[in-house]
Amino acid sequence: MKKLIHCLWYDLREGTLRMWPLYLLEFIFVSFFAVNEINGMKMQGFLPNVSEVSVKVFEGFQEYQYIKGGPMFEIPMKYLLFTLLAGIFVIYYPRREWKLRGNMYLSRYRSKHLWWISKCIWCVLQSFLIYFTAYLSIVITTCCMGTYGYGIREEAQYFFEGPLLIKEDDVIACYIWLLGFVTLLAMNQFLVLFQMLASPVAGYVIFIAVITGSAFYFKNFMIGNYFMLLRTAVFQENGVRLWQGLILAGTLWFLEVLAGYLIIRKKDVLG
């Protein structure tokens, strides 16, 4: 355990603390989204709280329906920027460590399995910090411009893209933060895994394809839909259920961890 903690601290220092400019960029982006939503509500005489701004920021959009002569398909910037930026956090450091694995195994980890376990825990913490940064950004922005507090009020629903089918504030929060975190974890773990098989660029291209495909198609197995509240049971009767999303994304993450374990067992230490 002591050795694992030592290795994990190294991962956090090299793979997380050195990435502080990306966290700052994410904070700015989410703050910008929050400011835009708050200003729109304030212009109509309503001061939103943290829960209401969170819904608007992670609301996403309805499934695109093609209508001849109708509007063209456009992916909202909130969804696109947040998800694509979240993937960038994990496409460099694991690849660097994998290329240097001969030195890493011998001098620091002394074990292939310890290397992989440390990277998986690092991926969990990295995904958590991404969502924590977004949450902190919304809280600070809302406290400065809106009103501090939690709970979705009846009058706030006027500003949403549809009526809420789930009224419990804690359940809605789980859809936003818990489901979003587990979904991001599954996708980021894929990026970490794929870098042991191919280049990080190829993995990120697949990441982008999943995000874009999920924006265009509403399918339960396309987990990019889980980032958008409008695609869930909060707004749609046939939307993604919380337990369904958690099970699917959680299972995918587990399979990725297992696949990485099996791959690394067969890899030569010196690459």
Secondary structure, DSSP 8 states (H G I E B T S, - for coil): -HHHHHHHHHHHHHHTGGGHHHHHHHHHHHHHHHHHHHHHHHTTT----HHHHHHHHT---------TTS------HHHHHHHHHHHHTTSSHHHHHHHTHHHHIIIII--HHHHHHHHHHHHHHHHHHHHHHHHHHHHHHHHHHS----S--GGGGGGSSS--S---HHHHHIIIIIHHHHHHHHHHHHHHHHTTTS-HHHHHHHHHHHHHHHHH---TT-GGGGG-GGGBTTT-TTSB-HHHHHHHHHHHHHHHHHHHHHHHHHS-TT-
